[in-house]
Amino acid sequence: MNTDIHKLKERMKTLQPVNMRLEFKKGINNSIIINDSYSADIDSLSIALHFLQQQAKGFTKTVLLSDFVQAGRSNSLYENILEQLQKHKINRFIGVGEQMQAVMPALMAEKNSRIKANFYLNTHEFAQHFHSFNFKDEAILIKGARVFRFEEIATLLEQKVHQTVLEINLNAIVHNFKMFQQMLKPATKMMVMVKAFAYGSGGTEIANLLQYHKADYLGVAYADEGVEIRKAGISIPVMVLNPEENAFDAITDHLLEADLFSFDQLDLFEKHVQQNGLKNYPVHIEIETGMNRLGFNVSDTTTLIKRFKNNKFLKVQSVFSHLAASEDQVEDAFTIRQYELLIKAAAELRKGIGYDFLRHIANSSAIVRFPSLQLDMVRLGIGLYGVGSKQLSNQLQPALTLKSTIAQLKQVKKGETVSYNRRGVALQNSLIATVRIGYADGYSRRLSNGVGQMLVNGQKAPVIGTVCMDMVMIDVTKIKGVKEGDEVIAFGDGLHIEDVAKSIDTIPYEIMTGISQRVKRVYWSE
Ligand SMILES: *Cc1c(COP(=O)(O)O)cnc(C)c1O
């Protein structure tokens, strides 16, 4: 274009990267919002609608769409849009813009569209009618050309909470899932453990993604976690590790599969199935091999065979056990011994009961460390989040970032103290930042007094004084250009959750599952 290359090079540096993320947030009245207001063209609409359909199981699906400014007023474009909306079973459509208003209503009438539709000339006009919509239990895709400034609408829809968020990178989750899949033999199935709110990352959102990417099974700890997953429209099999008697109704009502580990519980569950007129109800048998948590003893196999052979009510779906120390090299002989006990028990059961079932024992670290323990299925947990496996650390992608913002900056003079009980002493004149996260959010109080560090502008700043319930102070004296409102990372890229965990003598599992529900989960996907 006849422009001097050096001038171009200089100016390129000043370009801001365009944020192309599909943002996914919790909205008002139990809605979810997928915000894709960065691009508006037919291809990106198709991708966004696909994502909406994947995440919106059980929700009303609404699309808010502006004119495609660049495309002009072409009827075929709008026909294409309508086809896409119908294909993805959209329930409600809100069109904003002059072209939209001119073309779409007539087109929808002509094609006998059943989609409920409203049209507005501009964003402001829609914003004025916003409250009459009573958005509730909806999955709302917001997609508009930049000039339409749909941010205004996104703000109205977003749940108002304080600014600490747990960001979940769905691309990283999918990447990690595939990494683990590649480690399996073609016939080995994959169960993903999504207990405890999917390790803090959001049970239904993660479960949806896993179903889409063809996980074979999901595992939860308690029945109500499974019920949540079913309510979100997830239909793949779900095993419940800890089915209590008072949850049996919930289990059979939602086609969840109980893990049976004692004869009392087996009696009760069998009776429940029988009384409800069910047959061949899928169950799992857990064998105790060394964890000493839940499970039948290996010596119970003879009795188990008697109970399950020709049992009309219960059908054994799998026989499994749980490893106590798969990540610990010192205990590898113990791990192998656990495996051997399981296959021996499973072989006896298979022979005695007379039909085939799945056998599984490997959790994340066993998948990585013991390819020979894969059996018929593995149970992936922490690895999904890119955490916990040293051997794979450069192939897995950390999926979680806990971040907050600076509420206030203050100059503290040498000798002054910071926070409760005056434990944090300024050893020099210091710049102290107050961050909007505390132990009530899951930022452990054990990170007080320099044990914890946070990232500000990519640099580490130590915690000064004790962590408070809703806030924590960090020393940013050495960091250049810090401003109020700046983002602060508690863990994530550049500050590994493993290291944070180690500094307070715990494991990433505890930190992840301890992030409280008031911390907004924000999902994104590129
Ligand atoms: C939590 C759990 C897993 C997954 O463990 P990770 O170490 O997170 O991979 C597997 N099996 C059972 C029975 C579990 O409770």
The ligand as an SDF file (V2000), in Angstrom:
LIG
                    3D

 15 15  0  0  0  0  0  0  0  0999 V2000
  -12.0820  -38.0300   43.0530 C   0  0  0  0  0  0  0  0  0  0  0  0
  -11.9830  -39.3850   42.5720 C   0  0  0  0  0  0  0  0  0  0  0  0
  -11.2620  -39.6740   41.3990 C   0  0  0  0  0  0  0  0  0  0  0  0
  -10.4550  -38.6650   40.6330 C   0  0  0  0  0  0  0  0  0  0  0  0
   -9.2340  -38.4290   41.2660 O   0  0  0  0  0  0  0  0  0  0  0  0
   -8.1480  -37.4350   40.6730 P   0  0  0  0  0  0  0  0  0  0  0  0
   -6.9620  -37.6270   41.5420 O   0  0  0  0  0  0  0  0  0  0  0  0
   -8.7160  -36.0680   40.8050 O   0  0  0  0  0  0  0  0  0  0  0  0
   -7.9310  -37.8360   39.2730 O   0  0  0  0  0  0  0  0  0  0  0  0
  -11.3090  -40.9800   40.9280 C   0  0  0  0  0  0  0  0  0  0  0  0
  -12.0050  -41.9290   41.5830 N   0  0  0  0  0  0  0  0  0  0  0  0
  -12.6730  -41.6910   42.7240 C   0  0  0  0  0  0  0  0  0  0  0  0
  -13.3980  -42.8130   43.3900 C   0  0  0  0  0  0  0  0  0  0  0  0
  -12.6810  -40.4170   43.2670 C   0  0  0  0  0  0  0  0  0  0  0  0
  -13.3350  -40.1820   44.4130 O   0  0  0  0  0  0  0  0  0  0  0  0
  1  2  1  0
  2  3  1  0
  2 14  2  0
  3  4  1  0
  3 10  2  0
  4  5  1  0
  5  6  1  0
  6  7  2  0
  6  8  1  0
  6  9  1  0
 10 11  1  0
 11 12  2  0
 12 13  1  0
 12 14  1  0
 14 15  1  0
M  END
$$$$
